[in-house]
Amino acid sequence: MQKRHFLFGLSTLTLPSLLKAQYGAKKAKAKNVINIFLPGGIAAQEFLDPKSLAPSEYRGPFGSIKTNVSGIEIGEKFQKLSKVADKFSIIRSMTHGEAAHERGVHSMMTGYKPSPALVYPSMGSVVSVELGGRNKLPAYVSVPNALENGGSGYLSSKYNPFSLGSDPISPSFKVRDLNSDVDAQRFNRRKNILEAVDSKFKNEVNSDNVSAIDSFYSQAYDLISSESAKLAFDISKEDQKTKEMYGLTTAGQRLLISRRLIEAGVRFLTVSYGGWDMHDNIKNGFENQAPEFDQALAALLSDLSDRGLLDETVVVVTSEFGRTPKINNTAGRDHWPRVFSTLIAGGGIKNGQIYGTSDSLGGEVDENPVSPSDLSATIFSLLGIDPEKQFMTQDLRPIFISQGNVLPII
């Protein structure tokens, strides 16, 4: 039994003071998080945990390459990433029991196993509650759109992410609801009228939806009225050399705008890229998608480091699960949650290391299993958020924001 459950069983009255004493003196190592999510379930064997000594039917179509950290090898399609391995660490022992996409996404986005009785909040929503926004920017942003299970769960819907609504690579890229051709006088007049109507409505109706809408309007006013906030979303202000460093690609421009938003003051940013559900022809799939992601991720880590932002920004690369250890009859890999890999960097992480191992064929955890809740507890801890803090559900049940244990990599 973990200590939090032991304490909770002894006395719910003394738990808050005990946790405050335990965590009160701890200083946050990070200020921000960029959560890069690779939907579909990326194969660790082709990415972060190559099995170069395994038989070909397990090894897959690619080999491994050395990195700039002695003893660490990654998949051969990630040449640029291999040159910045001193800026990240690899967890090779992620594991959970959810082989369906939506359930795996829930596990990785929230740190909780899906439940029919309760919808859990995403990590981004928890950070939004605990740390709030800065510089008139939303605390939690999704690029380009919110992921399933990336919302506020049992928390107020005002902690849902702000979504760009379109893709930064598009020539017509424009953040929805952010541009207004209404002059300042008309803008303020509309705002005052809306506030008067809203005030009367709130006095007559008390609901989370009303409060959330009020919060959304306030956030929208802040964004529209603040030139510096709007500027953070304007990727056209980046010089061409920087754009090309990231790559003039979907992955490149999504990660570039992510850096802009973190630099401007967004607390938690979730960015998705690609489709990694490669049941068929995994060789072709990686050849099509890995190069632009390799360039973009290596550029992001280098750019954050050069700007002095990596020390205060946790960068994590996750997926809902891994892929089967053995190549299937259609030259692909199927769903496999029993062991997979995650990349984590910055924000107090001891970079240039591997934590946990899978077995020689990539089918099971060999050492130091890591659950989604362990990952969430570690991220919260890096931000100075107590993983053992409790939120109250709408029916007044206390729920820990994480059930996991902080990993010894910080």
Secondary structure, DSSP 4 states (H G I P E B T S, - for coil): --HHHHHHHH-TTTHHHHHHHHHTTPPPS-SEEEEEE-TT---GGGTTS--TTS-HHHH-S--EEE-SSTT-EEETT-HHHHTTGGG-EEEEEE--S--SHHHHHHHHHHSS---SS-PPPPHHHHHHHHH---TTS-SEEEESSPPTT-S-TTS-GGGSPEE--S-TTSTT---TTT-----HHHHHHHHHHHHHHHHHHHHH---HHHHHHHHHHHHHHHHHH-HHHHHHT-GGGS-HHHHHHH-SSHHHHHHHHHHHHHHHT-SEEEEE------SB-HHHHHHHHHHHHHHHHHHHHHHHHHTT-GGGEEEEEE-S-EE-SS--TTBS--EE-SSEEEEEESTT---S-EE-EE-TTSSSEEE--B-HHHHHHHHHHHTT--TT-EEEPTT--EEES--S---TT-
